[in-house]
Amino acid sequence: MDKAVIYQIFTRLCCNSGQNVPGGDILTNGSGKLNSYTPVVLDNIKSMGVTHIWFTGLIAHASCTDYSKYGIPVSAPETVKGRAGSPYAIRDYYDIDPDLAESVPDRLKEFQALVDRVHAAGMKFIMDFVPNHVARQYHSIMKPRGVRDLGQGDDVNMHFSAANNFYYMPGQQLGGQVDWGGYKEFPARATGNDQFTATPSYSDWYETVKLNYGVDYTGGGQHCFTPIPSTWKKMLRILLYWAAKGVDAFRCDMAEMVPVDFWHWAVPQVRKEHRGIEFIAEIYNPGSYGSYIEYGGFDYIYDKVGLYDTLRAIVESRESATAITRCWQQTGQNGPHMLHFMENHDEQRLASRFFGGNAIKGRPAMIVSALMDCCPVMVYAGQEVGETGMDQEGFSGLDGRTTIFDYWAPDTLTRLYDNGKWDDTLLTQDERELRSFYSTLLRICNQEKSISAGKFFDLMYVNPVSAGFNPHRQYAFLRSDGNEAVLVVTNFTDQPLDTAVNIPQHAFEYMGLKENEHVTLQELLSGHTFRSCILPDSPVRLRVPAQSGVVLKWKI
């Protein structure tokens, strides 16, 4: 079984060659298009070792761009964050965002063609499923015949009813800190981030409305799941609609804000019709992981609170590398179901001054993230060329993140796209070297069975502080599939280290290693080979590059 290597693309930003005027509209700043992801682009992405592409922001969402001549309703600007809008303020679950289409009337055909091209390139297609909230002015113009719209038939005089799709504040008009201008909402509905009030603040997800899955939050959290709530049936139909178009996996936004009982009910029904389809949950409460995996049926869970936060603290010198061991121990049996990453659209870029300040500092963290388990690893487009996220795009300010609200063309991604070549021609030497590192690392994930399917052994307990090893700034572990073994040693310091790593007798027994006084080790990141001895409690001596690592393979 392959190890999933996911490449996240924020579709509107990638393959865009427009101007960068803060707060600019689509005519000025442009937008990436579905058709821009040609076989050449997709093949070059796959060549990095990518197995899955997650196209973020595909489903039609609230925007300030006027497509009314195509019969698409115009969103009130007061309900939109930025000019392009949040891709998580869904205005029509059955439609593709027109910003992404070269021919707006043919946007669903262009989407289907992209799915087919991704499959032809030998990769799987991931898209977002946003189950918790919708845009303030949600209205589906593309829903199949016989489908009732969300909110259609709701009793707006009831704060809660399991038959309703929304939560209402009877007798109250939408207000609060937000200047709603000409937009009126009466009665007000609950806001997406569980604000059951008519007065959301500017820091809330005020552009969204919370969906009702049969949980009466203000009534003590009572569950009303019998009969099956209306929202459950409507959301299942949406999942089946996109799965029928060839989507291979859903990344489920804020999955924990939806009761796990819904997933337990819906996921098996989707899999019954579409065998092998995968579900990825964005969840931030480790206490819920087991429930959403075992009962909810999710394949993978965001490993943000665990490994991401731990590695970030180490990169920023706020934590010892020994914390990785604690993180691994706490993850326990959920380990194979974690999704590792060092960047995504919600997090600050590694190269931003709010994080590492230099993309090189992220290399040892990525080595750990990619190689320590059989679970998936994800890279966010631009990460591999050191995108800094240090633009002030408009609604998004200077925060180290790449905007999700504005029309924009990040410089590194524009040069990487290179008018459809997706190559190194316009990159700097440093960017080329970083991209080469990522490509080599990600290809290791599936070229080496020890990494994609082998056992894991943490070596930190037999490598305390010594003249030859610094466990606070180094991390070492073994992987083995019984035929070959891989020793990984990382270095989080800005200086190359001459180090010595002990392998205990227990590791030989557990990993099926054989004692060998004259073994050839191949360093997979550089391609270099050298001879060494592999014996219990006899240090393997090696030099580890600054802010990087070594990945040593040998035959058992």
N, C-alpha and C positions, 0 to 999 in steps of 0.2 A: 504493500500500500504506500502510495506517495505521501510525502509530507506536504501539506498545503503551503504554498508560498503566495501570499496575496499582495497584489499591487493595487493600492487605492488611488483612484483618479477622481479629482473633483472636476466633473465633466465640463462645466462652464469655463473653468480657468485654463485647463490644459488645451493644447492645440489652438490657442488664441494668439493672434498677432496684432491685436488692436492697440490703441494708445492707452496710456495710464493717466487719466485725468481724475483726481480724487472726486468721488461722487458722480462720475460721468455716466451717461446713459449707454445703452447697447450700441447706438449708432457711432458713438465716439470711441468707446473702449472695446467694443466687440464681445464675442462669446465663442467659446469652443463649440464645435458641431459634432454630432454623431458621425457624420460622414467623414470627418477628419481622421478617424481611427481606421485607416486603410490597412490592407494586409501587410504593407511595409512597416507601418508603425507597430502593429500588433506582433509581428514576427520579431522586431527588435526588442519589444518589451519581454516577450517570451524568452529571448536569448539570455536574459538575466537570471533565468531559473524560475520564472513566474509560472504558476499553475492556475491561478484564479485572478480575474480582474474585478474589482469592486468599483462600478461606476456610480459615483455619489451624485445625488441631485437630479435624478432622471424624471421622477414623477412631477406632474404639473403642480407648481406652488404659486402662492400669491406674489405678485410682482408689480412694479410701477410701469412696466412696459405695456403699451396699448396694442393688443391684438384683436380688438373688437371687430375689425373688418373680416376676420375669420370666424366670427361667431363666438369668440372667447370672451367671457365677462371681464370687465376691467375691475381691478382691486382698488378699494379706497386707499390712497397713499398713507393715511393715518394708521392703517392696519398692516403696513409693510415695513420691515426693517431693512434699510438701505434701498437702493433703486432696483437691484436684482431680486431682493427678498430672500428669506431663509428657505432652504430646500426642505426644511422640516415643518413649514407652514403649508400643508398640502391643501390645494383648492379643488383637486379632482383626482381621486385615487385611480381612475381608469384612463388617465391621459398622460402623455409625455410632455415635458415642458417645451413650449414652442421656441424658447431661446436656443435650444439645441438643434433645431431643424433648419436645414437649408431651404426646404419647401415646407412651410408650416402645415398646409393641408395633408402632407404626406408624412407627418412626424411619426406616426405609429409604424408606417412601412420602413422608415429609416431606422427606427429602433429595432424592428425585426431583422433587418439586414445586418445591423451591428451584432446582434446576438449570433447570427449565422456566421459572421466573419470571425468572431471570437472562437467559436467552436471549430471552424475550419483551421484556425491557427493552433489548435490543440490545447486550448485553455477553457476554463469554466467561467460562467458569467454570474456575478453577484450584483444584486440591486438592493436598495433600501426598502424595508417595509416599516412604515411609521404608524404604529398602532395606537399611540396614546393620545394624540391631539391632531387637530386640523386647523386650517386657516379660519379666521373670523368669518369670511364670506365663502365658506365651502359650498360649492355647487357643482355637481358632475354633469357635464354636457356629453360625456362619452360613455356613460354607463350602459351596459347591455340592456336590451329590451326586458322588461319585467322587474328590473332592479329598482327598489325604492331608495331615494336619496337619504343620506344621513340627516336626521332631524325631521324628516318628512313624517308627519303624523304624531310627533311628540306632543305631550300635554304640557304646555309651557307654564301652566299654573301650579305645577308640582316641582318642588326642589329636586326630589328624587323619585324615579320610578324605573324599575328594571326594564320597562317597555320603552323608555326614552333612550335616545342616543346621546343626549347632552344633560348636564346639570344646570338648573336654572335658579335665578334669584327673583322669584315672583314679585312683581310690583316695583322692581328696582331697575333703573337705567344704568348702563355701563358708564363708569366714571373713573375716579382715581387720579393719579399723577399724570397719566398720559393725556395729551391734548388730542381728543378724538375728532376735532374739527367738524366736518359735515357727516361723519359716520355716526349713526345711531344704532344702538342695540338695546331693545326692550322686549322682554325682560333680559337682563344681563345673564351671560352664561359663565361658568367656571373657566378659569384660565388654565392652560396646559400643564403648568408646573404645580398642580394641585392647590391653586388658590381659589377656594370656594367663597368668593366674595365678588361684589360688583365693582370693586375699586382696586384693580391690580396696580402695582407700582411700575415705574419705568424699568426696574431691574428684573421684573418678572417676564415670563414668556407671553407678554401681553398680546402678541400677534396671533396667538393660538387659542383654541377652545378644547377643553378636556373632554375626552370621550368616556361614556358611561358603560362599563362592563358588568354592571349589576352589583356594585359595591356602594353602600350608602356611607360615605366617609364622615359626614356630619351627624350621622345617626349611630355612631359607635362602630362604624366599619362593618355593619352587618352585610352578609352576602346573600344575594337573591339570584341564584343560578338555576333555579327550577321554577318555571320552564326556562329553556335556554334563552338568554337575553337577546334582544334584537340586534345589538351591536356585534355579538359573537357571530351571528349568521352572516351579517353584512361583511365583516372583516374576513371571514373564511372565504367568501366568494371572491374577494379581492385577491387573496393569496392564490387561489386556484386560477384566476384570470391570468396573472403574470406567469405562473408556473407553466401554464399551457403554451406560453410563447417561448418556452425554452430556457427560462431562468433556472440556473442550477443551485442557487443558494440565496437566502434572504439574510441580510444584516438587519436585525430587528432593533430599531431605535428605542432606547429607554424601556427595554423589555420588562424590567422589574416594576414599572409603573402600571403594568397590566397584570391582573391576577394570574398566577401560575395555572390555575384551573382552566383558564381559556386556552393556554398553550397545550395543556394535557388533552384537551378536547380537539383542538384544531390541527396540531402538527401531524398526528397519525392519519387524519383524513386527507391532508395534502400528500403525505407519503404513499397513501394507498393508491392514489391516482398518478403520482409522479415519483416512482421509486428512485431512491438515491439522493433526493433533494436534501440540502443541508440548511440548518438554521443556526445563526450566530447571534448571541444575545449581548447587547450593551447593558451590563449590570455592574454596579459599583459596591454592592454589599456582599462581602465574602460569605456571610452567613446564609445567603440565599443560593449560592452556587449549586450545592448539591440538589436542592429542590428543583431548580430550573433545568438541571441536567437529567436527573433520574425521573422526576415526575413530569416536568414540562417538556422533555424530549429534545432539548437543545443539544447540538453537537459540540458547540464551542461557546466559551464565555470570555468577554474582555478581561485580560489580566492587567488591569490598570492599577487597582489598589494594591496588588501584590508586587509583581515583578517590575512593572513600569516605574512605580513610585520608588521602589528600592534602587533600581539602576539609576534613576534620575538623581537621587540623593548621593549616590556614590560618584557620579560624574561631577556633581557640584561640590564634592568634598564635604558633604554634610553627614556622611555615613561611611562606615567601614565596609569593605567588600565581604566581610564575614556575614553581613546581613543577607546576602544571597542564599546562604545555607539555611538561615532561619525561614526565609521566604519559601524556599523549596519544601522544607519540612511542614510548614503550615498549609501549603497547597494540597499535600497528601494525595489521595486517590483522584482528586479532580485534575491533577497535572496534565494528563493527556487531552483534557477538554479545554485547556486554556488557549487563548489567542494572544500571542506575544507581539509587542510592537514598541517602538520608541518614538513614533510620530503618528498622528492622524489629524483630521481636520479640527478636532476639539483642543488638541494640545499644542503647546508652543514648540516651534522648530528647534531642533538640536543646535543649529548654528546661530540662533538668535541670541542677543545679549541677555535675554531673560532666562536662558538655559545654559548651554555650554559655551556660547560665544564663538565657537569654532566647530565646524562639522566633524573635524578630525577627532575631537574629544568623545564623539559618540561611537567610535569604532569598537572599543572593547565591550561596551554595553550591547551593541548589535551582535557581536560574536556570541555573547552569552544568550541573548534573546533568541537567536536563530538556531543555536546548536545544542542547548542543554536538554531539550525534550523532543519528543516526536510530534508535539502539537504544532499547529500552524504558526507562521510568523508573517507579519505584515510590514510593508514599506509604503509610505505615503509619497506620491509622485513629487519629485523635487528633492526629496531627502537624499537621494543617491548622488545629487550634484551640489549639495550644500545650500539649498534654498534657505534664506534667513528669516523670512516672514516679517521683515522689518519695514514694510511699506505702510503708509497711512492711506488706505484705499477709499475712505469715505465714511460710511457708517462704522466700519472697523477702523480703530485707531492704531497707534503704534503699540502693539501688544505681543509681538513675536509669533503671532498666528497668521496664517494665510486666510484672507477674508472668505467667508461663506455668504456674505450679504451683498457684495458689490460686484460690478463688472470690472474685471481686471485681467492683466496678463503678466504674471510674475516673470521677471527677467530670465531667471535660470530655465524655467519651463519653456519660454518662448524660444530661447536658443537651443534647448534640447530638441524641441519640435522641429526647428530648422525647416519650416515650410514643407513639412511632410516627410522629412528624412529620418527624424528621431535618431540622431547620431551625435558624434563628438566634435564635429567640425567647428562649431562656434563656441565650444566650451574652452575655458582656461585650462592650463596644465594641471592645476590643483583639482579642478572639477573632473577632468578626465581620470586622474588617479583615484579619486574618491569613487567615481562610478565603476571603475575597474574593480576596486575592492568590494563594492556591494555585489557586483555581478559574480565574482569568484565565490564570495561567501554564500550567496543564495543558491548558486548551482551546487555547492557542497551538500546542501540540505537533501537533495534527492540523488545525487551521484554516489553518495556514501550510505550504504545500508545501515552502518553503525549509527548514523545520525537520523535517518528516516524511520528506523524500526528497532534500533538497539537499546540495550539497557543503559542506565545512568548510574554513575558512582561519584559522589562528592568527595574530593580529596582534601578538603580544608582541615579536617580534624587531625590529620597526620602531618600537616605542614604549618606548624605554629611560627611565630616570629623567630627568625634566625638570620644568620649572616647570608643565607641563600634564598630566603623567601620572606615577603612582607604580606601577610594575609589581609592587611587593611587596604592595600592598594593592588592586590593581585587576587585572582580567582582561578582555581584549577579543578578540572573534573575529567572523568573518563566516560567514553561511550564505546559499546562493543556489541556486535551482532553474533559473536561466537566464532567468526572466521577472521575478522579484522577488528582492530581496536583503534580508537582515536583518543589522544590526549590533548586537551584544550587548556591553554594557560593564557590568561589575559593580563594586561598591564594598564592600569588606569592612571599612571604617572606620565609626566611629560619628558621622561628620560628613558632610554633603553635600559633594560635590567638583565644582568647575568644572574640567573636563578637556578635553583636546584629543587626538584619536585619529587617527593617520596610517594611510592605506590605501596600500600600495605599488603600483607599476605591475604587479608580478607578480600581485597579487590581482585586478586588473582583467582580466588575460589569463586567469587560471585560472578565475575565477568568472563570466566573461562580463559584467562590469560595463561600463557606458558612462559616459564623462565627462559631467558635467552641472553647470553652474554655478547652476542654479535648480531644485532638486528638492524636492518635498514629502515630508517624513519623517513617518511616523505612529509615535508611541510606543505600542506595543501593550499595555503594562501599565497606562498611565494613560488612553489614548485621545487624548492631546494630539497636535497636529500643529504643525510649524514648517517653515520653508524653510531650506535650507542648500545648500552646494555639495559635490559628490562628484567630486573630482579626485585624480589620483595625487599622493601626498606633500603634499597640502594638508590640514591638520588639520580634522577635523570637531569643532567646539566644542559642548560640551553640559554640562549639569549632571546629576550622578548622585546620586540620593538616598542618604542614609546607610543602610548595611547593606541594600542592595538593588541595583538595576540599572536599565538602560534597554534596551529592545528596539525598535530603530528599523527600520521597513520602508519600502522605496520600490520603485517600478517601474523596471526597467532600461530 
